[in-house]
Amino acid sequence: MTILHLPTESGRLSAYEPRTEPAAHATAPAAAGEPRSRVFYSAAHVVADPFRTAAGRTAALDWDATLAFRRHLWSHGVGVAEAMDTAQRGMGLDWAGAAELIRRSSAEARATGGRLVCGAGTDQLADDPVGRPHGLGEIRTAYEEQLAVVEDAGSRAVLMASRALAAAAKGPDDYLELYGHLLRQAAQPVVLHWLGPMFDPALEGYWGSTDLDAATNTLLEVIAAQPGKVDGVKISLLDAGREVALRRRLPDGVRCYTGDDFHYPELIAGDDRGFSHALLGVFDPLAPLAARAVRLLDTGDTAGFRALLDPTVELSRHLFGAPTRHYKTGVVLLAWLAGHQSHFTMVGGLHSARSLPHLARAYELADRIGLFPDPALAASRMTQLLSVYGV
């Protein structure tokens, strides 16, 4: 019998007995095709190459492992949201690396028939040494460059929230003008991206106001001004009530993609007035289980869907606990423990962004819900990590 001694936030060690057999959902073969009742994407992480030094500002990635993980997601019918914040955009992965990731993933999606959307933003703009904001013209050009890369690769774009725009915009009119320009030239409908400051503090006041009601009105005005140009809105405010209120005001044909990693089961299940689709970072580790759950919705089995997905919320809330932007560390830990990559190393050294007690708790919660296809491998790797810290 294996017993792990896991460090807790109180500074003590707690004995934990890992499960010895995988849960049925962890080893069940992937079902063919995508779920019918919801469109859902996993914002996928990237796998660093620990044996190479990044050249300049470009991250060194293990391309084979990075693309293999995307094939894993597609095999379960889960779409991939590429080059998003889960892939460490603005936190280790620069635009040059993101552009290469978009090109490679787009080619892989065509080869496998996987659903793909890709993030287009403005992160090629260098920070001004004295902190002056970029001009709106520069920001528009940066968006156009990235939108062109996504569309030239044959993919649809997610227009990501821009730190540069948040710093430069004087009010709602600047958002209306810039997004209107981008939507008019987009070749295919795009997903708009509203990422709250809990994910990125530099995005405080996005859409021209810190008043979320006013910001919502501006977003809806952007959509209404360009009919047919917006596929949907990804909203990541960790506020279920606000998301429900927004999705009820969206025009027909415009999807609400939940980015709420705290309340996703209830938001995806929906109510008698509608439901949310999903574009979630937590679906990176949860993909097989989430795909199985959403297929129950295809049959009308909402209770079965909730029975599978509700127990995952405690893990998700832990991974996305403050500071929320460091959730990526737990996501990559779980990928390593599950056997999707050979190491626990991240671009920019972000594997050190969370404490050992935080990582230990993530392991325990994941193991309790049967997330690992090989529990013995996960326990062995967790033991290795504990030994590095002297446990």
PATIDREN-560784 format. One line per 8 residues: number of its first residue (from 1); their letters; for each residue x, z, y of C-alpha. Coordinates in Angstrom, 2 decimals. Layout:
BEGIN
NUM	a	X/Z/Y; ...
//
This chain:
BEGIN
1	mtilhlpt	0.00/0.00/0.00; 1.42/-1.06/3.38; 1.07/1.33/6.30; 2.14/0.28/9.79; 2.84/2.86/12.46; 1.53/1.32/15.67; 2.45/2.68/19.10; -0.45/3.65/21.35
9	esgrlsay	-0.76/3.87/25.13; -0.50/7.66/24.82; 3.05/7.33/23.50; 2.18/8.31/19.94; 2.36/6.37/16.68; -0.89/5.74/14.84; -0.98/4.92/11.11; -2.81/1.69/10.32
17	eprtepaa	-3.48/0.16/6.91; -3.71/-3.65/7.22; -6.27/-5.56/5.24; -4.87/-7.05/2.04; -7.23/-10.00/1.62; -8.24/-12.58/4.22; -11.80/-12.72/5.46; -13.87/-15.60/4.15
25	hatapaaa	-14.05/-17.25/7.56; -10.24/-17.19/7.92; -9.63/-19.36/4.86; -12.81/-21.45/4.70; -12.14/-25.20/4.93; -12.87/-26.81/8.24; -16.26/-28.50/8.52; -16.31/-32.20/9.33
33	geprsrvf	-17.13/-33.28/12.87; -17.93/-31.34/16.00; -20.80/-28.89/16.46; -23.92/-30.59/17.80; -25.60/-27.92/19.87; -22.75/-27.04/22.24; -19.69/-28.75/23.69; -16.82/-26.36/23.47
41	ysaahvva	-13.13/-26.48/24.23; -10.20/-24.22/23.61; -7.69/-24.02/26.43; -4.61/-24.29/24.21; -1.25/-22.56/24.55; 2.13/-24.28/24.35; 4.91/-23.40/21.92; 8.28/-22.78/23.54
49	dpfrtaag	11.50/-24.06/21.99; 13.67/-20.92/21.72; 16.80/-22.93/20.91; 16.88/-25.05/24.05; 17.50/-24.18/27.68; 15.02/-25.69/30.11; 16.52/-28.50/32.16; 15.94/-27.75/35.83
57	rtaaldwd	12.38/-26.43/36.25; 10.96/-28.23/33.20; 9.98/-25.93/30.34; 11.61/-26.49/26.95; 8.77/-26.98/24.46; 8.65/-27.35/20.71; 6.62/-30.54/20.71; 6.02/-30.65/16.95
65	atlafrrh	4.56/-27.13/16.88; 2.64/-27.63/20.14; 0.92/-30.78/18.87; 0.37/-29.33/15.39; -1.61/-26.51/16.99; -3.83/-29.05/18.74; -4.44/-30.79/15.42; -5.43/-27.39/14.00
73	lwshgvgv	-8.03/-27.00/16.76; -9.39/-30.52/16.30; -9.60/-30.04/12.53; -12.23/-27.35/13.14; -14.19/-29.53/15.56; -12.92/-27.63/18.60; -12.08/-29.68/21.69; -8.80/-29.12/23.51
81	aeamdtaq	-8.57/-28.38/27.21; -4.99/-29.42/27.85; -2.47/-28.31/30.45; -4.72/-25.54/31.74; -3.72/-21.99/32.67; -3.50/-21.02/28.98; -0.67/-23.55/28.74; 1.08/-21.52/31.47
89	rgmgldwa	0.41/-23.95/34.31; 1.98/-22.30/37.34; 3.44/-19.58/35.10; 6.34/-21.31/33.38; 5.07/-24.85/32.80; 5.71/-27.08/35.80; 4.10/-30.41/36.61; 6.80/-32.48/34.89
97	gaaelirr	6.25/-30.57/31.66; 2.47/-30.66/32.07; 2.49/-34.44/32.61; 4.46/-34.95/29.41; 2.08/-32.60/27.59; -0.92/-34.59/28.85; 0.58/-37.89/27.70; 1.52/-36.60/24.26
105	ssaearat	-1.76/-34.79/23.65; -3.78/-37.78/24.83; -1.99/-40.01/22.33; -2.54/-37.42/19.60; -6.24/-37.15/20.47; -6.67/-40.91/20.17; -4.94/-40.88/16.78; -7.07/-38.04/15.40
113	ggrlvcga	-10.34/-38.63/17.24; -10.17/-35.22/18.91; -12.08/-34.29/22.04; -9.73/-33.74/25.00; -9.85/-32.95/28.70; -6.74/-32.39/30.80; -6.01/-30.32/33.88; -5.19/-32.10/37.15
121	gtdqladd	-4.08/-29.91/40.03; -1.50/-29.68/42.79; 1.29/-27.62/41.25; 3.97/-30.24/41.94; 3.90/-29.06/45.55; 6.87/-26.80/46.18; 6.31/-23.49/47.93; 7.31/-23.61/51.58
129	pvgrphgl	10.36/-21.36/52.15; 8.70/-19.66/55.11; 5.25/-19.52/53.55; 3.55/-22.27/55.58; 0.58/-23.91/53.81; 0.71/-27.55/52.83; -1.37/-30.02/54.79; -4.66/-31.22/53.36
137	geirtaye	-3.27/-34.74/53.16; -0.39/-33.57/50.97; -2.81/-31.68/48.76; -5.07/-34.69/48.35; -2.07/-36.87/47.42; -0.93/-34.31/44.85; -4.38/-34.22/43.24; -4.48/-38.03/43.21
145	eqlavved	-1.11/-38.22/41.46; -2.19/-35.84/38.72; -5.63/-37.42/38.33; -3.93/-40.78/37.86; -1.65/-39.39/35.13; -4.63/-37.96/33.23; -6.68/-41.14/33.51; -3.75/-43.43/32.74
153	agsravlm	-3.25/-41.41/29.56; -6.85/-42.24/28.61; -8.31/-38.77/29.11; -10.90/-37.06/31.28; -9.82/-34.66/33.97; -10.50/-31.06/34.80; -9.95/-30.74/38.55; -8.17/-27.40/38.52
161	asralaaa	-8.50/-24.86/41.29; -5.54/-25.32/43.64; -3.45/-22.52/45.08; -2.31/-24.90/47.81; -5.89/-25.73/48.77; -6.90/-22.06/48.79; -4.05/-21.40/51.24; -4.68/-24.42/53.48
169	akgpddyl	-8.46/-24.77/53.66; -10.11/-23.44/56.83; -13.57/-23.29/55.35; -16.16/-25.03/53.14; -15.91/-28.38/54.94; -12.32/-28.86/53.78; -13.43/-28.41/50.15; -16.38/-30.75/50.60
177	elyghllr	-14.21/-33.49/52.09; -11.32/-33.22/49.62; -13.41/-32.92/46.45; -15.72/-35.66/47.65; -12.73/-37.98/48.05; -11.44/-37.16/44.56; -14.81/-37.52/42.86; -15.45/-40.90/44.46
185	qaaqpvvl	-12.26/-42.30/42.97; -12.44/-40.63/39.54; -12.94/-43.24/36.81; -14.93/-40.86/34.60; -16.98/-37.72/35.26; -14.75/-34.68/35.68; -15.02/-30.97/35.05; -14.73/-28.78/38.14
193	hwlgpmfd	-12.78/-25.58/37.71; -13.65/-22.27/39.38; -11.02/-19.71/38.42; -11.49/-16.27/39.90; -8.75/-14.17/41.51; -8.58/-11.90/38.45; -6.95/-14.86/36.70; -4.90/-15.91/39.73
201	palegywg	-4.83/-13.75/42.88; -3.79/-16.78/44.96; -7.29/-18.25/44.42; -9.10/-15.56/46.39; -11.76/-17.13/48.62; -11.98/-20.44/46.74; -14.67/-22.87/47.90; -14.14/-21.58/51.42
209	stdldaat	-15.44/-18.02/51.27; -14.88/-14.62/49.69; -18.69/-14.31/49.68; -19.47/-15.58/46.17; -23.00/-16.64/47.13; -21.61/-18.83/49.90; -18.89/-20.16/47.60; -21.51/-21.05/44.99
217	ntllevia	-23.51/-22.98/47.57; -20.45/-25.00/48.54; -19.69/-25.83/44.90; -23.27/-26.99/44.37; -23.06/-29.10/47.53; -19.90/-30.79/46.19; -21.75/-31.67/42.98; -24.93/-32.85/44.71
225	aqpgkvdg	-22.99/-35.15/47.04; -21.58/-37.17/44.12; -24.31/-37.72/41.51; -22.99/-38.67/38.08; -19.38/-37.81/38.90; -19.34/-34.24/37.54; -19.56/-33.63/33.80; -19.67/-29.89/34.25
233	vkisllda	-18.32/-26.75/35.86; -15.97/-24.28/34.19; -16.67/-20.89/35.72; -14.26/-18.01/35.09; -15.42/-15.07/37.20; -16.05/-12.57/34.35; -19.53/-12.05/35.80; -22.25/-13.06/33.33
241	grevalrr	-25.10/-12.67/35.79; -23.46/-14.92/38.35; -22.77/-17.56/35.71; -26.37/-17.58/34.53; -27.59/-17.90/38.13; -25.22/-20.84/38.71; -26.12/-22.73/35.55; -29.85/-22.50/36.43
249	rlpdgvrc	-29.09/-24.28/39.71; -26.97/-27.08/38.29; -28.46/-30.59/38.44; -29.74/-32.12/35.21; -26.87/-33.52/33.17; -24.21/-31.20/34.62; -22.98/-28.69/32.05; -21.97/-25.11/32.65
257	ytgddfhy	-18.81/-24.34/30.68; -18.34/-20.63/30.35; -14.83/-19.39/31.02; -16.00/-15.77/30.70; -13.83/-14.18/28.02; -15.82/-10.93/28.29; -19.40/-12.17/27.77; -19.11/-15.50/25.93
265	peliagdd	-21.40/-14.79/22.92; -24.46/-14.06/25.06; -23.70/-16.88/27.50; -23.24/-19.50/24.77; -26.31/-18.26/22.88; -28.30/-18.54/26.10; -31.94/-17.77/26.75; -35.24/-19.61/27.11
273	rgfshall	-33.99/-21.15/30.36; -30.72/-22.57/29.13; -27.25/-21.83/27.80; -23.58/-22.33/28.55; -21.14/-24.61/26.79; -17.60/-23.25/26.58; -14.06/-23.80/27.84; -12.26/-20.62/26.84
281	gvfdplap	-8.74/-19.36/26.43; -9.88/-16.91/23.76; -11.00/-19.82/21.57; -7.29/-20.53/21.04; -6.96/-17.67/18.50; -10.66/-17.65/17.58; -11.09/-21.38/16.90; -12.01/-21.37/13.17
289	laaravrl	-14.36/-18.40/13.54; -15.89/-19.73/16.77; -16.47/-23.16/15.25; -18.21/-21.57/12.27; -20.37/-19.50/14.61; -21.39/-22.41/16.84; -22.40/-24.45/13.80; -24.93/-21.72/13.05
297	ldtgdtag	-26.46/-22.49/16.43; -26.83/-26.08/15.24; -29.29/-24.76/12.65; -31.07/-22.48/15.10; -29.51/-19.34/13.64; -28.78/-17.45/16.85; -28.66/-14.10/15.05; -26.01/-15.42/12.65
305	fralldpt	-24.02/-16.80/15.57; -24.04/-13.42/17.31; -23.19/-11.59/14.07; -20.01/-13.67/13.74; -18.94/-13.79/17.37; -19.97/-10.41/18.80; -17.29/-8.50/16.84; -14.60/-10.62/18.51
313	velsrhlf	-15.43/-9.41/22.02; -13.44/-6.17/21.78; -10.32/-8.18/20.97; -11.00/-10.65/23.78; -11.56/-7.91/26.34; -8.29/-6.35/25.27; -6.36/-9.63/25.54; -7.85/-10.33/28.97
321	gaptrhyk	-7.48/-6.81/30.32; -5.86/-6.37/33.73; -3.67/-7.99/34.83; -5.83/-10.72/33.32; -3.36/-13.54/34.02; -1.09/-12.15/31.27; -3.65/-12.79/28.54; -1.45/-15.66/27.38
329	tgvvllaw	1.03/-13.20/25.89; -1.53/-11.86/23.43; -2.74/-15.37/22.61; 0.78/-16.47/21.64; 1.37/-13.25/19.69; -1.71/-13.99/17.58; -0.61/-17.59/17.01; 2.71/-16.31/15.67
337	laghqshf	1.08/-13.66/13.49; -1.35/-16.25/12.11; 1.51/-18.55/11.12; 0.95/-21.32/13.65; 4.50/-21.00/15.00; 7.76/-19.56/13.75; 8.55/-17.19/16.63; 7.09/-15.03/19.37
345	tmvgglhs	8.78/-16.56/22.39; 7.13/-17.95/25.50; 8.08/-20.28/28.31; 9.49/-18.30/31.21; 10.00/-15.20/29.07; 6.33/-14.21/29.35; 6.36/-12.74/25.84; 7.63/-9.63/27.67
353	arslphla	4.64/-9.53/30.07; 2.66/-7.07/27.92; 3.74/-3.68/26.55; 4.32/-3.02/22.86; 1.23/-0.75/22.65; -0.86/-3.60/24.08; 0.51/-6.03/21.49; 0.06/-3.53/18.67
361	rayeladr	-3.58/-3.02/19.62; -4.11/-6.79/19.73; -2.74/-7.05/16.18; -4.94/-4.21/14.92; -8.13/-5.60/16.48; -7.40/-9.11/15.15; -6.69/-7.81/11.67; -9.85/-5.68/11.62
369	iglfpdpa	-12.06/-8.73/12.25; -10.20/-10.79/9.64; -8.62/-13.25/12.02; -5.45/-13.89/10.01; -5.53/-16.41/7.13; -2.57/-14.55/5.57; -2.83/-10.81/6.37; 0.43/-10.06/4.54
377	laasrmtq	2.34/-12.51/6.73; 0.77/-11.02/9.86; 1.70/-7.49/8.77; 5.25/-8.56/7.93; 5.72/-10.22/11.30; 4.22/-7.26/13.13; 6.69/-5.03/11.26; 9.53/-7.26/12.48
385	llsvygv	8.33/-6.96/16.07; 8.01/-3.19/15.81; 11.57/-2.95/14.49; 12.89/-4.83/17.53; 11.45/-2.04/19.67; 12.91/0.67/17.44; 9.73/1.63/15.59
//
